[in-house]
Amino acid sequence: MERLLSRIFEKLKNTKAGALSAFIFFIVAVLICIFGFWKTLFILIFTLGGFIVGAFLFGDESRFKKFLDRILPPGRVR
């Protein structure tokens, strides 16, 4: 995950801020035109939430194993 984010941030450093902002706002505008404001907001909130949960759980392998042990009985599935 860190490698992916570092590669993305490295590419963003070489990109002009105006072009990047224009691209992001274009995507948001297209989503609003297609789905409407509230559905777009719902999509963006869940995308951000998924990113945060994924970064938290999959950032450390031992943390993910502890999470699985809390949900699933240890030893039965793995």
PDB file of N, CA, C and O in Angstrom:
ATOM      1  N   MET A   1       0.815  -1.182   0.000  1.00  0.00           N
ATOM      2  CA  MET A   1       0.000   0.000   0.000  1.00  0.00           C
ATOM      3  C   MET A   1       0.866   1.257   0.000  1.00  0.00           C
ATOM      4  O   MET A   1       0.585   2.227  -0.703  1.00  0.00           O
ATOM      5  N   GLU A   2       1.940   1.213   0.817  1.00  0.00           N
ATOM      6  CA  GLU A   2       2.814   2.381   0.887  1.00  0.00           C
ATOM      7  C   GLU A   2       3.505   2.626  -0.451  1.00  0.00           C
ATOM      8  O   GLU A   2       3.689   3.769  -0.869  1.00  0.00           O
ATOM      9  N   ARG A   3       3.884   1.533  -1.116  1.00  0.00           N
ATOM     10  CA  ARG A   3       4.538   1.692  -2.422  1.00  0.00           C
ATOM     11  C   ARG A   3       3.587   2.324  -3.428  1.00  0.00           C
ATOM     12  O   ARG A   3       3.984   3.186  -4.212  1.00  0.00           O
ATOM     13  N   LEU A   4       2.334   1.892  -3.402  1.00  0.00           N
ATOM     14  CA  LEU A   4       1.342   2.449  -4.317  1.00  0.00           C
ATOM     15  C   LEU A   4       1.133   3.938  -4.047  1.00  0.00           C
ATOM     16  O   LEU A   4       1.128   4.751  -4.972  1.00  0.00           O
ATOM     17  N   LEU A   5       0.961   4.285  -2.771  1.00  0.00           N
ATOM     18  CA  LEU A   5       0.759   5.688  -2.425  1.00  0.00           C
ATOM     19  C   LEU A   5       1.993   6.525  -2.733  1.00  0.00           C
ATOM     20  O   LEU A   5       1.873   7.662  -3.191  1.00  0.00           O
ATOM     21  N   SER A   6       3.172   5.975  -2.488  1.00  0.00           N
ATOM     22  CA  SER A   6       4.385   6.741  -2.784  1.00  0.00           C
ATOM     23  C   SER A   6       4.533   6.959  -4.287  1.00  0.00           C
ATOM     24  O   SER A   6       4.979   8.024  -4.713  1.00  0.00           O
ATOM     25  N   ARG A   7       4.165   5.964  -5.096  1.00  0.00           N
ATOM     26  CA  ARG A   7       4.218   6.143  -6.552  1.00  0.00           C
ATOM     27  C   ARG A   7       3.204   7.179  -7.024  1.00  0.00           C
ATOM     28  O   ARG A   7       3.495   7.986  -7.907  1.00  0.00           O
ATOM     29  N   ILE A   8       2.008   7.152  -6.427  1.00  0.00           N
ATOM     30  CA  ILE A   8       0.984   8.133  -6.793  1.00  0.00           C
ATOM     31  C   ILE A   8       1.443   9.534  -6.416  1.00  0.00           C
ATOM     32  O   ILE A   8       1.325  10.460  -7.218  1.00  0.00           O
ATOM     33  N   PHE A   9       1.971   9.700  -5.192  1.00  0.00           N
ATOM     34  CA  PHE A   9       2.425  11.019  -4.765  1.00  0.00           C
ATOM     35  C   PHE A   9       3.620  11.499  -5.573  1.00  0.00           C
ATOM     36  O   PHE A   9       3.766  12.697  -5.814  1.00  0.00           O
ATOM     37  N   GLU A  10       4.478  10.572  -5.993  1.00  0.00           N
ATOM     38  CA  GLU A  10       5.622  10.952  -6.829  1.00  0.00           C
ATOM     39  C   GLU A  10       5.147  11.482  -8.185  1.00  0.00           C
ATOM     40  O   GLU A  10       5.684  12.462  -8.702  1.00  0.00           O
ATOM     41  N   LYS A  11       4.136  10.823  -8.753  1.00  0.00           N
ATOM     42  CA  LYS A  11       3.586  11.309 -10.021  1.00  0.00           C
ATOM     43  C   LYS A  11       2.859  12.635  -9.839  1.00  0.00           C
ATOM     44  O   LYS A  11       2.874  13.483 -10.732  1.00  0.00           O
ATOM     45  N   LEU A  12       2.222  12.815  -8.680  1.00  0.00           N
ATOM     46  CA  LEU A  12       1.509  14.060  -8.418  1.00  0.00           C
ATOM     47  C   LEU A  12       2.470  15.235  -8.252  1.00  0.00           C
ATOM     48  O   LEU A  12       2.118  16.372  -8.566  1.00  0.00           O
ATOM     49  N   LYS A  13       3.678  14.969  -7.760  1.00  0.00           N
ATOM     50  CA  LYS A  13       4.663  16.042  -7.614  1.00  0.00           C
ATOM     51  C   LYS A  13       5.071  16.601  -8.967  1.00  0.00           C
ATOM     52  O   LYS A  13       5.361  17.790  -9.093  1.00  0.00           O
ATOM     53  N   ASN A  14       5.091  15.741  -9.979  1.00  0.00           N
ATOM     54  CA  ASN A  14       5.497  16.165 -11.311  1.00  0.00           C
ATOM     55  C   ASN A  14       4.348  16.753 -12.121  1.00  0.00           C
ATOM     56  O   ASN A  14       4.564  17.237 -13.232  1.00  0.00           O
ATOM     57  N   THR A  15       3.121  16.718 -11.579  1.00  0.00           N
ATOM     58  CA  THR A  15       1.946  17.210 -12.287  1.00  0.00           C
ATOM     59  C   THR A  15       1.625  18.617 -11.809  1.00  0.00           C
ATOM     60  O   THR A  15       1.790  18.939 -10.633  1.00  0.00           O
ATOM     61  N   LYS A  16       1.174  19.434 -12.718  1.00  0.00           N
ATOM     62  CA  LYS A  16       0.766  20.783 -12.331  1.00  0.00           C
ATOM     63  C   LYS A  16      -0.515  20.705 -11.509  1.00  0.00           C
ATOM     64  O   LYS A  16      -1.407  19.906 -11.793  1.00  0.00           O
ATOM     65  N   ALA A  17      -0.588  21.543 -10.495  1.00  0.00           N
ATOM     66  CA  ALA A  17      -1.732  21.519  -9.580  1.00  0.00           C
ATOM     67  C   ALA A  17      -3.023  21.895 -10.289  1.00  0.00           C
ATOM     68  O   ALA A  17      -4.078  21.353  -9.959  1.00  0.00           O
ATOM     69  N   GLY A  18      -2.969  22.802 -11.249  1.00  0.00           N
ATOM     70  CA  GLY A  18      -4.170  23.211 -11.968  1.00  0.00           C
ATOM     71  C   GLY A  18      -4.762  22.088 -12.790  1.00  0.00           C
ATOM     72  O   GLY A  18      -5.979  21.906 -12.820  1.00  0.00           O
ATOM     73  N   ALA A  19      -3.907  21.337 -13.453  1.00  0.00           N
ATOM     74  CA  ALA A  19      -4.391  20.221 -14.270  1.00  0.00           C
ATOM     75  C   ALA A  19      -4.978  19.124 -13.392  1.00  0.00           C
ATOM     76  O   ALA A  19      -5.999  18.531 -13.740  1.00  0.00           O
ATOM     77  N   LEU A  20      -4.350  18.851 -12.271  1.00  0.00           N
ATOM     78  CA  LEU A  20      -4.848  17.828 -11.358  1.00  0.00           C
ATOM     79  C   LEU A  20      -6.196  18.229 -10.763  1.00  0.00           C
ATOM     80  O   LEU A  20      -7.119  17.418 -10.698  1.00  0.00           O
ATOM     81  N   SER A  21      -6.301  19.468 -10.336  1.00  0.00           N
ATOM     82  CA  SER A  21      -7.565  19.960  -9.774  1.00  0.00           C
ATOM     83  C   SER A  21      -8.679  19.945 -10.816  1.00  0.00           C
ATOM     84  O   SER A  21      -9.817  19.586 -10.513  1.00  0.00           O
ATOM     85  N   ALA A  22      -8.348  20.332 -12.031  1.00  0.00           N
ATOM     86  CA  ALA A  22      -9.345  20.321 -13.099  1.00  0.00           C
ATOM     87  C   ALA A  22      -9.844  18.904 -13.358  1.00  0.00           C
ATOM     88  O   ALA A  22     -11.040  18.699 -13.564  1.00  0.00           O
ATOM     89  N   PHE A  23      -8.947  17.930 -13.351  1.00  0.00           N
ATOM     90  CA  PHE A  23      -9.329  16.543 -13.575  1.00  0.00           C
ATOM     91  C   PHE A  23     -10.233  16.036 -12.452  1.00  0.00           C
ATOM     92  O   PHE A  23     -11.246  15.389 -12.720  1.00  0.00           O
ATOM     93  N   ILE A  24      -9.880  16.319 -11.207  1.00  0.00           N
ATOM     94  CA  ILE A  24     -10.681  15.861 -10.062  1.00  0.00           C
ATOM     95  C   ILE A  24     -12.073  16.497 -10.096  1.00  0.00           C
ATOM     96  O   ILE A  24     -13.073  15.810  -9.890  1.00  0.00           O
ATOM     97  N   PHE A  25     -12.141  17.801 -10.355  1.00  0.00           N
ATOM     98  CA  PHE A  25     -13.445  18.469 -10.393  1.00  0.00           C
ATOM     99  C   PHE A  25     -14.267  18.028 -11.603  1.00  0.00           C
ATOM    100  O   PHE A  25     -15.496  18.019 -11.541  1.00  0.00           O
ATOM    101  N   PHE A  26     -13.608  17.665 -12.693  1.00  0.00           N
ATOM    102  CA  PHE A  26     -14.328  17.132 -13.845  1.00  0.00           C
ATOM    103  C   PHE A  26     -14.988  15.807 -13.488  1.00  0.00           C
ATOM    104  O   PHE A  26     -16.148  15.579 -13.829  1.00  0.00           O
ATOM    105  N   ILE A  27     -14.257  14.935 -12.805  1.00  0.00           N
ATOM    106  CA  ILE A  27     -14.811  13.643 -12.399  1.00  0.00           C
ATOM    107  C   ILE A  27     -15.993  13.846 -11.451  1.00  0.00           C
ATOM    108  O   ILE A  27     -17.022  13.186 -11.595  1.00  0.00           O
ATOM    109  N   VAL A  28     -15.852  14.751 -10.484  1.00  0.00           N
ATOM    110  CA  VAL A  28     -16.949  15.027  -9.549  1.00  0.00           C
ATOM    111  C   VAL A  28     -18.152  15.604 -10.291  1.00  0.00           C
ATOM    112  O   VAL A  28     -19.288  15.235  -9.996  1.00  0.00           O
ATOM    113  N   ALA A  29     -17.923  16.499 -11.243  1.00  0.00           N
ATOM    114  CA  ALA A  29     -19.021  17.089 -12.013  1.00  0.00           C
ATOM    115  C   ALA A  29     -19.751  16.038 -12.836  1.00  0.00           C
ATOM    116  O   ALA A  29     -20.979  16.064 -12.922  1.00  0.00           O
ATOM    117  N   VAL A  30     -19.018  15.121 -13.436  1.00  0.00           N
ATOM    118  CA  VAL A  30     -19.648  14.045 -14.208  1.00  0.00           C
ATOM    119  C   VAL A  30     -20.475  13.153 -13.285  1.00  0.00           C
ATOM    120  O   VAL A  30     -21.582  12.751 -13.641  1.00  0.00           O
ATOM    121  N   LEU A  31     -19.944  12.841 -12.104  1.00  0.00           N
ATOM    122  CA  LEU A  31     -20.705  12.035 -11.151  1.00  0.00           C
ATOM    123  C   LEU A  31     -21.986  12.742 -10.724  1.00  0.00           C
ATOM    124  O   LEU A  31     -23.036  12.110 -10.611  1.00  0.00           O
ATOM    125  N   ILE A  32     -21.906  14.043 -10.488  1.00  0.00           N
ATOM    126  CA  ILE A  32     -23.103  14.796 -10.090  1.00  0.00           C
ATOM    127  C   ILE A  32     -24.121  14.824 -11.223  1.00  0.00           C
ATOM    128  O   ILE A  32     -25.323  14.705 -10.981  1.00  0.00           O
ATOM    129  N   CYS A  33     -23.651  14.981 -12.453  1.00  0.00           N
ATOM    130  CA  CYS A  33     -24.582  14.990 -13.594  1.00  0.00           C
ATOM    131  C   CYS A  33     -25.249  13.636 -13.788  1.00  0.00           C
ATOM    132  O   CYS A  33     -26.429  13.570 -14.133  1.00  0.00           O
ATOM    133  N   ILE A  34     -24.519  12.578 -13.574  1.00  0.00           N
ATOM    134  CA  ILE A  34     -25.061  11.237 -13.799  1.00  0.00           C
ATOM    135  C   ILE A  34     -25.949  10.790 -12.633  1.00  0.00           C
ATOM    136  O   ILE A  34     -27.069  10.326 -12.848  1.00  0.00           O
ATOM    137  N   PHE A  35     -25.449  10.928 -11.403  1.00  0.00           N
ATOM    138  CA  PHE A  35     -26.144  10.364 -10.251  1.00  0.00           C
ATOM    139  C   PHE A  35     -26.917  11.375  -9.420  1.00  0.00           C
ATOM    140  O   PHE A  35     -27.861  10.995  -8.727  1.00  0.00           O
ATOM    141  N   GLY A  36     -26.554  12.629  -9.465  1.00  0.00           N
ATOM    142  CA  GLY A  36     -27.160  13.631  -8.589  1.00  0.00           C
ATOM    143  C   GLY A  36     -26.247  13.908  -7.409  1.00  0.00           C
ATOM    144  O   GLY A  36     -25.289  13.177  -7.158  1.00  0.00           O
ATOM    145  N   PHE A  37     -26.565  14.989  -6.682  1.00  0.00           N
ATOM    146  CA  PHE A  37     -25.682  15.438  -5.602  1.00  0.00           C
ATOM    147  C   PHE A  37     -25.588  14.435  -4.464  1.00  0.00           C
ATOM    148  O   PHE A  37     -24.482  14.083  -4.055  1.00  0.00           O
ATOM    149  N   TRP A  38     -26.721  13.960  -3.937  1.00  0.00           N
ATOM    150  CA  TRP A  38     -26.708  13.112  -2.744  1.00  0.00           C
ATOM    151  C   TRP A  38     -26.099  11.750  -3.021  1.00  0.00           C
ATOM    152  O   TRP A  38     -25.377  11.215  -2.180  1.00  0.00           O
ATOM    153  N   LYS A  39     -26.375  11.187  -4.174  1.00  0.00           N
ATOM    154  CA  LYS A  39     -25.778   9.889  -4.507  1.00  0.00           C
ATOM    155  C   LYS A  39     -24.273  10.018  -4.717  1.00  0.00           C
ATOM    156  O   LYS A  39     -23.510   9.127  -4.345  1.00  0.00           O
ATOM    157  N   THR A  40     -23.851  11.126  -5.312  1.00  0.00           N
ATOM    158  CA  THR A  40     -22.419  11.365  -5.480  1.00  0.00           C
ATOM    159  C   THR A  40     -21.740  11.549  -4.133  1.00  0.00           C
ATOM    160  O   THR A  40     -20.652  11.020  -3.906  1.00  0.00           O
ATOM    161  N   LEU A  41     -22.373  12.293  -3.245  1.00  0.00           N
ATOM    162  CA  LEU A  41     -21.826  12.474  -1.907  1.00  0.00           C
ATOM    163  C   LEU A  41     -21.729  11.141  -1.181  1.00  0.00           C
ATOM    164  O   LEU A  41     -20.737  10.877  -0.502  1.00  0.00           O
ATOM    165  N   PHE A  42     -22.743  10.300  -1.317  1.00  0.00           N
ATOM    166  CA  PHE A  42     -22.742   8.960  -0.733  1.00  0.00           C
ATOM    167  C   PHE A  42     -21.563   8.137  -1.270  1.00  0.00           C
ATOM    168  O   PHE A  42     -20.865   7.477  -0.500  1.00  0.00           O
ATOM    169  N   ILE A  43     -21.346   8.175  -2.575  1.00  0.00           N
ATOM    170  CA  ILE A  43     -20.242   7.432  -3.196  1.00  0.00           C
ATOM    171  C   ILE A  43     -18.898   7.938  -2.676  1.00  0.00           C
ATOM    172  O   ILE A  43     -18.019   7.141  -2.349  1.00  0.00           O
ATOM    173  N   LEU A  44     -18.736   9.250  -2.600  1.00  0.00           N
ATOM    174  CA  LEU A  44     -17.464   9.817  -2.141  1.00  0.00           C
ATOM    175  C   LEU A  44     -17.188   9.497  -0.674  1.00  0.00           C
ATOM    176  O   LEU A  44     -16.048   9.209  -0.309  1.00  0.00           O
ATOM    177  N   ILE A  45     -18.226   9.546   0.174  1.00  0.00           N
ATOM    178  CA  ILE A  45     -18.047   9.241   1.592  1.00  0.00           C
ATOM    179  C   ILE A  45     -17.659   7.780   1.778  1.00  0.00           C
ATOM    180  O   ILE A  45     -16.755   7.479   2.558  1.00  0.00           O
ATOM    181  N   PHE A  46     -18.324   6.872   1.080  1.00  0.00           N
ATOM    182  CA  PHE A  46     -17.993   5.461   1.226  1.00  0.00           C
ATOM    183  C   PHE A  46     -16.636   5.122   0.618  1.00  0.00           C
ATOM    184  O   PHE A  46     -15.943   4.232   1.111  1.00  0.00           O
ATOM    185  N   THR A  47     -16.255   5.813  -0.436  1.00  0.00           N
ATOM    186  CA  THR A  47     -14.928   5.609  -1.006  1.00  0.00           C
ATOM    187  C   THR A  47     -13.854   6.047  -0.018  1.00  0.00           C
ATOM    188  O   THR A  47     -12.868   5.337   0.183  1.00  0.00           O
ATOM    189  N   LEU A  48     -14.034   7.194   0.591  1.00  0.00           N
ATOM    190  CA  LEU A  48     -13.085   7.682   1.586  1.00  0.00           C
ATOM    191  C   LEU A  48     -13.045   6.756   2.802  1.00  0.00           C
ATOM    192  O   LEU A  48     -11.971   6.446   3.317  1.00  0.00           O
ATOM    193  N   GLY A  49     -14.210   6.322   3.252  1.00  0.00           N
ATOM    194  CA  GLY A  49     -14.265   5.382   4.375  1.00  0.00           C
ATOM    195  C   GLY A  49     -13.581   4.062   4.058  1.00  0.00           C
ATOM    196  O   GLY A  49     -12.872   3.512   4.900  1.00  0.00           O
ATOM    197  N   GLY A  50     -13.788   3.557   2.863  1.00  0.00           N
ATOM    198  CA  GLY A  50     -13.119   2.323   2.456  1.00  0.00           C
ATOM    199  C   GLY A  50     -11.615   2.473   2.384  1.00  0.00           C
ATOM    200  O   GLY A  50     -10.875   1.555   2.737  1.00  0.00           O
ATOM    201  N   PHE A  51     -11.162   3.628   1.926  1.00  0.00           N
ATOM    202  CA  PHE A  51      -9.727   3.877   1.883  1.00  0.00           C
ATOM    203  C   PHE A  51      -9.129   3.905   3.288  1.00  0.00           C
ATOM    204  O   PHE A  51      -8.066   3.331   3.527  1.00  0.00           O
ATOM    205  N   ILE A  52      -9.817   4.579   4.218  1.00  0.00           N
ATOM    206  CA  ILE A  52      -9.309   4.685   5.589  1.00  0.00           C
ATOM    207  C   ILE A  52      -9.291   3.318   6.264  1.00  0.00           C
ATOM    208  O   ILE A  52      -8.304   2.956   6.903  1.00  0.00           O
ATOM    209  N   VAL A  53     -10.373   2.559   6.128  1.00  0.00           N
ATOM    210  CA  VAL A  53     -10.428   1.223   6.735  1.00  0.00           C
ATOM    211  C   VAL A  53      -9.388   0.310   6.101  1.00  0.00           C
ATOM    212  O   VAL A  53      -8.714  -0.439   6.808  1.00  0.00           O
ATOM    213  N   GLY A  54      -9.248   0.359   4.787  1.00  0.00           N
ATOM    214  CA  GLY A  54      -8.258  -0.471   4.116  1.00  0.00           C
ATOM    215  C   GLY A  54      -6.842  -0.117   4.509  1.00  0.00           C
ATOM    216  O   GLY A  54      -6.013  -1.007   4.704  1.00  0.00           O
ATOM    217  N   ALA A  55      -6.550   1.164   4.629  1.00  0.00           N
ATOM    218  CA  ALA A  55      -5.213   1.580   5.043  1.00  0.00           C
ATOM    219  C   ALA A  55      -4.942   1.164   6.478  1.00  0.00           C
ATOM    220  O   ALA A  55      -3.815   0.804   6.816  1.00  0.00           O
ATOM    221  N   PHE A  56      -5.965   1.207   7.330  1.00  0.00           N
ATOM    222  CA  PHE A  56      -5.796   0.815   8.727  1.00  0.00           C
ATOM    223  C   PHE A  56      -5.608  -0.691   8.873  1.00  0.00           C
ATOM    224  O   PHE A  56      -4.704  -1.138   9.578  1.00  0.00           O
ATOM    225  N   LEU A  57      -6.452  -1.471   8.212  1.00  0.00           N
ATOM    226  CA  LEU A  57      -6.397  -2.929   8.387  1.00  0.00           C
ATOM    227  C   LEU A  57      -5.264  -3.579   7.598  1.00  0.00           C
ATOM    228  O   LEU A  57      -4.567  -4.449   8.119  1.00  0.00           O
ATOM    229  N   PHE A  58      -5.078  -3.170   6.365  1.00  0.00           N
ATOM    230  CA  PHE A  58      -4.101  -3.845   5.528  1.00  0.00           C
ATOM    231  C   PHE A  58      -2.726  -3.202   5.579  1.00  0.00           C
ATOM    232  O   PHE A  58      -1.802  -3.668   4.913  1.00  0.00           O
ATOM    233  N   GLY A  59      -2.576  -2.135   6.363  1.00  0.00           N
ATOM    234  CA  GLY A  59      -1.278  -1.494   6.502  1.00  0.00           C
ATOM    235  C   GLY A  59      -0.297  -2.375   7.257  1.00  0.00           C
ATOM    236  O   GLY A  59       0.908  -2.309   7.012  1.00  0.00           O
ATOM    237  N   ASP A  60      -0.793  -3.191   8.163  1.00  0.00           N
ATOM    238  CA  ASP A  60       0.045  -4.073   8.966  1.00  0.00           C
ATOM    239  C   ASP A  60      -0.581  -5.465   8.950  1.00  0.00           C
ATOM    240  O   ASP A  60      -1.757  -5.617   9.280  1.00  0.00           O
ATOM    241  N   GLU A  61       0.189  -6.475   8.573  1.00  0.00           N
ATOM    242  CA  GLU A  61      -0.351  -7.826   8.430  1.00  0.00           C
ATOM    243  C   GLU A  61      -0.813  -8.388   9.767  1.00  0.00           C
ATOM    244  O   GLU A  61      -1.822  -9.092   9.821  1.00  0.00           O
ATOM    245  N   SER A  62      -0.095  -8.091  10.844  1.00  0.00           N
ATOM    246  CA  SER A  62      -0.496  -8.617  12.151  1.00  0.00           C
ATOM    247  C   SER A  62      -1.815  -8.001  12.612  1.00  0.00           C
ATOM    248  O   SER A  62      -2.614  -8.671  13.266  1.00  0.00           O
ATOM    249  N   ARG A  63      -2.048  -6.746  12.283  1.00  0.00           N
ATOM    250  CA  ARG A  63      -3.307  -6.089  12.645  1.00  0.00           C
ATOM    251  C   ARG A  63      -4.476  -6.755  11.918  1.00  0.00           C
ATOM    252  O   ARG A  63      -5.548  -6.935  12.497  1.00  0.00           O
ATOM    253  N   PHE A  64      -4.271  -7.122  10.646  1.00  0.00           N
ATOM    254  CA  PHE A  64      -5.316  -7.789   9.885  1.00  0.00           C
ATOM    255  C   PHE A  64      -5.594  -9.178  10.444  1.00  0.00           C
ATOM    256  O   PHE A  64      -6.749  -9.601  10.504  1.00  0.00           O
ATOM    257  N   LYS A  65      -4.542  -9.895  10.856  1.00  0.00           N
ATOM    258  CA  LYS A  65      -4.742 -11.222  11.448  1.00  0.00           C
ATOM    259  C   LYS A  65      -5.495 -11.129  12.770  1.00  0.00           C
ATOM    260  O   LYS A  65      -6.349 -11.970  13.052  1.00  0.00           O
ATOM    261  N   LYS A  66      -5.192 -10.117  13.585  1.00  0.00           N
ATOM    262  CA  LYS A  66      -5.923  -9.927  14.837  1.00  0.00           C
ATOM    263  C   LYS A  66      -7.387  -9.619  14.561  1.00  0.00           C
ATOM    264  O   LYS A  66      -8.270 -10.090  15.278  1.00  0.00           O
ATOM    265  N   PHE A  67      -7.648  -8.829  13.522  1.00  0.00           N
ATOM    266  CA  PHE A  67      -9.016  -8.514  13.146  1.00  0.00           C
ATOM    267  C   PHE A  67      -9.763  -9.774  12.725  1.00  0.00           C
ATOM    268  O   PHE A  67     -10.910  -9.976  13.122  1.00  0.00           O
ATOM    269  N   LEU A  68      -9.120 -10.623  11.925  1.00  0.00           N
ATOM    270  CA  LEU A  68      -9.753 -11.883  11.509  1.00  0.00           C
ATOM    271  C   LEU A  68      -9.980 -12.811  12.687  1.00  0.00           C
ATOM    272  O   LEU A  68     -10.993 -13.509  12.733  1.00  0.00           O
ATOM    273  N   ASP A  69      -9.051 -12.833  13.648  1.00  0.00           N
ATOM    274  CA  ASP A  69      -9.223 -13.683  14.822  1.00  0.00           C
ATOM    275  C   ASP A  69     -10.402 -13.229  15.675  1.00  0.00           C
ATOM    276  O   ASP A  69     -11.043 -14.053  16.328  1.00  0.00           O
ATOM    277  N   ARG A  70     -10.693 -11.942  15.679  1.00  0.00           N
ATOM    278  CA  ARG A  70     -11.856 -11.457  16.428  1.00  0.00           C
ATOM    279  C   ARG A  70     -13.158 -11.847  15.741  1.00  0.00           C
ATOM    280  O   ARG A  70     -14.154 -12.124  16.409  1.00  0.00           O
ATOM    281  N   ILE A  71     -13.157 -11.871  14.413  1.00  0.00           N
ATOM    282  CA  ILE A  71     -14.380 -12.175  13.670  1.00  0.00           C
ATOM    283  C   ILE A  71     -14.579 -13.680  13.533  1.00  0.00           C
ATOM    284  O   ILE A  71     -15.661 -14.198  13.807  1.00  0.00           O
ATOM    285  N   LEU A  72     -13.539 -14.369  13.110  1.00  0.00           N
ATOM    286  CA  LEU A  72     -13.602 -15.816  12.889  1.00  0.00           C
ATOM    287  C   LEU A  72     -12.886 -16.545  14.002  1.00  0.00           C
ATOM    288  O   LEU A  72     -11.892 -16.035  14.520  1.00  0.00           O
ATOM    289  N   PRO A  73     -13.351 -17.716  14.389  1.00  0.00           N
ATOM    290  CA  PRO A  73     -12.647 -18.472  15.427  1.00  0.00           C
ATOM    291  C   PRO A  73     -11.255 -18.875  14.937  1.00  0.00           C
ATOM    292  O   PRO A  73     -11.116 -19.382  13.824  1.00  0.00           O
ATOM    293  N   PRO A  74     -10.234 -18.656  15.749  1.00  0.00           N
ATOM    294  CA  PRO A  74      -8.870 -19.008  15.319  1.00  0.00           C
ATOM    295  C   PRO A  74      -8.729 -20.511  15.097  1.00  0.00           C
ATOM    296  O   PRO A  74      -9.231 -21.319  15.878  1.00  0.00           O
ATOM    297  N   GLY A  75      -8.042 -20.863  14.027  1.00  0.00           N
ATOM    298  CA  GLY A  75      -7.737 -22.269  13.772  1.00  0.00           C
ATOM    299  C   GLY A  75      -8.738 -22.993  12.904  1.00  0.00           C
ATOM    300  O   GLY A  75      -8.400 -24.035  12.341  1.00  0.00           O
ATOM    301  N   ARG A  76      -9.929 -22.504  12.769  1.00  0.00           N
ATOM    302  CA  ARG A  76     -10.930 -23.200  11.966  1.00  0.00           C
ATOM    303  C   ARG A  76     -10.829 -22.864  10.502  1.00  0.00           C
ATOM    304  O   ARG A  76     -10.960 -23.750   9.658  1.00  0.00           O
ATOM    305  N   VAL A  77     -10.601 -21.621  10.181  1.00  0.00           N
ATOM    306  CA  VAL A  77     -10.600 -21.192   8.795  1.00  0.00           C
ATOM    307  C   VAL A  77      -9.193 -21.206   8.226  1.00  0.00           C
ATOM    308  O   VAL A  77      -8.991 -21.613   7.082  1.00  0.00           O
ATOM    309  N   ARG A  78      -8.219 -20.767   9.009  1.00  0.00           N
ATOM    310  CA  ARG A  78      -6.860 -20.701   8.491  1.00  0.00           C
ATOM    311  C   ARG A  78      -6.073 -21.897   8.914  1.00  0.00           C
ATOM    312  O   ARG A  78      -4.898 -22.016   8.568  1.00  0.00           O
TER     313      ARG A  78
END
